[in-house]
Amino acid sequence: MANDAAAAVAEGTLDLGVAAEDRIAVATQWQLIWWRFRKHKLAVGGTVVLIAFYVVALFADFFAYVDPTESEAQRSLMAPQGIHWFDDGAFRPYVHPLKGTRDPKTFKRVYVPDTNAKVPVTFFGHGEPYLFLGFIPADRHLIAVEGAKASESLFLLGTDTHGRDLWSRLMYATRTSMTIGLVSVALSLVLGVILGGVSGYFGGTVDTVIQRIIEILRSIPTIPLWMGLAAALPSDWSVVQMYFAITIIISLIGWTELARVVRGRFISLKQEDFVMAAELVGCSKARIIFRHMVPSFVSHIIAATTLAIPAIIISETSLSFLGLGLRPPAISWGVLLQDAQNIQALVISPWLLYPAVAVIIAVLAFNFMGDGIRDAADPYL
Amino acid sequence: MAAYIVRRLLLAVMTVWAISVLSFLIIHLPPGDYVTSYIASMSASGSAVSADEAQALREQLGLDKPIHVQYAKWMGLILQGNFGMAMEWGRPVADVIGDRLTLTMVISVAAIVFTWGLALPIGIYSAVKPYSIADYAFTLIGFIGLAIPGFLLALVVMYIGFAYFGANVGGLFSPDFAEAPWSPAKIWDLTKHLPIPAIVLGVAGTAQLIRIMRSNLLDELRKPYVMTARARGLSEYRTIMRYPVRVALNPFISTIGYLLPYVVSGSIIVSLVLSLPTVGPLLLKALIAQDMFLAGTIILLLGVMTVIGTFLSDLLLMWVDPRIRLGRE
């Protein structure tokens, strides 16, 4: 603890006043971590972004304004539509309704805004009914239109080849992709902590066997391994079954890294005096592990876990992009990006690549936050 | 030292065996076998396969035997250097993947060369001049490089090539050379097409290695021996390059083994987007068709390459780091 305080002072985290020094002396480990974390601007920024992403994930149906599966061939591949924010100098957002026609020469569908008509756009307005949090009937949406159906007049990010609204799909995809990361990482964490802990604490043959398993799993290129496993999933499985199957497949590899971290910590802590003291006093093995050893590396595990989530998100996106992960009607970032596979289509309708922006921002935010936690958790850095 | 090498070698052989079992099991996981998916694809195109024909096909391919017999047969063939027939292609597996495997290796090595060539100097620079503007810039670029999955980067590169230059930047050969036999002109053509896939594949690894190199070297530079070297008047270049960089290089070398599967595995999905003639697209098709000889061989070979890579990096590490050579870590 004294070391932590000294480090915080040396870093200039806190004023050198007597009161501050007292504060450091009595602060808990978690308070010290929080103070250091707060200093890391990028990490705090990343955390805020992630909170926003998970709010979207939780209330996807509120942020979406239409049913993400509703397709309409008459509205395929519409370009993103701009909202006009001011009407006659006053803040009255509106959009022009779009009319679809076919170009007589190229037979391509073109959409012309009808500049005479205006559809007012409102925030927190009424729209399609849905179940808020899954059980409260509601019909308020973040964005809604007045006097028209949102599905016929509002296309913030354009539509895909089937005429489905990309904005609404992106909201639901965020829910799937962001939670798949959490569920997989939870699974990897359980496996990694148990196997890594056993490996590091007991050592000997158990350690050798577990280390070999990890080495073998890591020396198989991950994508072929995932592809093989994912190809084994029956194609008639429901969306929910696929979702859990994919999380399990991804965490099968993910646990190895966490197990390595946990094992390393156990091995270095085993030699510490306080562990020997606990042994001499006659503590049970379980008490030594959970009361004395685990608290001193929980923060490291949290950091390693946070840094594992972006890798999982990328894995899911890649698998679904290949058509081996989640499949339609499931909606995830990878599934949305499948539409962008065709380069010619992408050149004509570049907005199909927008989901990629969400992937990149989420992964960046996780990396920043994980980095911040790791730096904050390690008093010797 | 000899004992160390022998132990590593034995481990490598064990790992290869485990990988062979694992890849065999993976191929057998899907319900049904090649014949069921063959029947499905035939009936999709309108022709039917009778039960007798299916049975005959199974017997011919040995799919009617229990799984351990199939594995023993497969292993036996491989030990004789015969990888079996690629069912869908009706040609020996070795023929189908030969060229593609070479190209996969060429691309992977190019990506690794790119990764190292960029990550080393940048990492050293960032550690020697930490918290400088360039250091921050590299860190930021590194983070972004880490956050963009390879296939997305490939998509963006393809998009930019198409939309702004009107050129297809995918592929490894110009149309003239795609089917041509190997010649100096073809190799030159390949060299010209190599940078884009190599960069796309190498970016994430580069970002990671820069960060590792920077933090390792920073730790080393703080140590007293560096100060001693400076105090004795060694030139700054020698002070940094002679020992600290050598020590900081360790993780680079120990990750060569893992860099290979990482790059190869990335190359599969990137190859699909950039339409590169590597084993990636082949593996995807083989897995979907449940062509077990082809898919199994590809996964096995990729695993073996990794094990060899790890073994080589162990040897290299021993050569560079006297502590390991002398048996104390």
Chai-1 contact restraints between the chains, C-beta under 6 A:
chainA,res_idxA,chainB,res_idxB,connection_type,confidence,min_distance_angstrom,max_distance_angstrom,comment,restraint_id
A,I216,B,T15,contact,1.0,0.0,6.0,A-B,restraint_1
A,I216,B,A18,contact,1.0,0.0,6.0,A-B,restraint_2
A,S219,B,G303,contact,1.0,0.0,6.0,A-B,restraint_3
A,S219,B,T306,contact,1.0,0.0,6.0,A-B,restraint_4
A,S219,B,V307,contact,1.0,0.0,6.0,A-B,restraint_5
A,I220,B,I19,contact,1.0,0.0,6.0,A-B,restraint_6
A,I220,B,G303,contact,1.0,0.0,6.0,A-B,restraint_7
A,P221,B,P261,contact,1.0,0.0,6.0,A-B,restraint_8
A,P221,B,V264,contact,1.0,0.0,6.0,A-B,restraint_9
A,P221,B,S265,contact,1.0,0.0,6.0,A-B,restraint_10
A,P221,B,L302,contact,1.0,0.0,6.0,A-B,restraint_11
A,T222,B,S265,contact,1.0,0.0,6.0,A-B,restraint_12
A,I223,B,S265,contact,1.0,0.0,6.0,A-B,restraint_13
A,I223,B,I268,contact,1.0,0.0,6.0,A-B,restraint_14
A,I223,B,I269,contact,1.0,0.0,6.0,A-B,restraint_15
A,P224,B,L283,contact,1.0,0.0,6.0,A-B,restraint_16
A,P224,B,I299,contact,1.0,0.0,6.0,A-B,restraint_17
A,M227,B,L287,contact,1.0,0.0,6.0,A-B,restraint_18
A,G228,B,I26,contact,1.0,0.0,6.0,A-B,restraint_19
A,A231,B,P30,contact,1.0,0.0,6.0,A-B,restraint_20
A,A231,B,L287,contact,1.0,0.0,6.0,A-B,restraint_21
A,A232,B,L29,contact,1.0,0.0,6.0,A-B,restraint_22
A,A232,B,P30,contact,1.0,0.0,6.0,A-B,restraint_23
A,I314,B,P149,contact,1.0,0.0,6.0,A-B,restraint_24
A,S318,B,P149,contact,1.0,0.0,6.0,A-B,restraint_25
A,S318,B,F151,contact,1.0,0.0,6.0,A-B,restraint_26
A,S318,B,I269,contact,1.0,0.0,6.0,A-B,restraint_27
A,I343,B,M158,contact,1.0,0.0,6.0,A-B,restraint_28
A,I343,B,F162,contact,1.0,0.0,6.0,A-B,restraint_29
A,L346,B,Y159,contact,1.0,0.0,6.0,A-B,restraint_30
A,V347,B,F162,contact,1.0,0.0,6.0,A-B,restraint_31
A,V347,B,A163,contact,1.0,0.0,6.0,A-B,restraint_32
A,A356,B,L152,contact,1.0,0.0,6.0,A-B,restraint_33
A,I360,B,A147,contact,1.0,0.0,6.0,A-B,restraint_34
A,I360,B,I148,contact,1.0,0.0,6.0,A-B,restraint_35
A,V363,B,A147,contact,1.0,0.0,6.0,A-B,restraint_36
A,L364,B,A147,contact,1.0,0.0,6.0,A-B,restraint_37
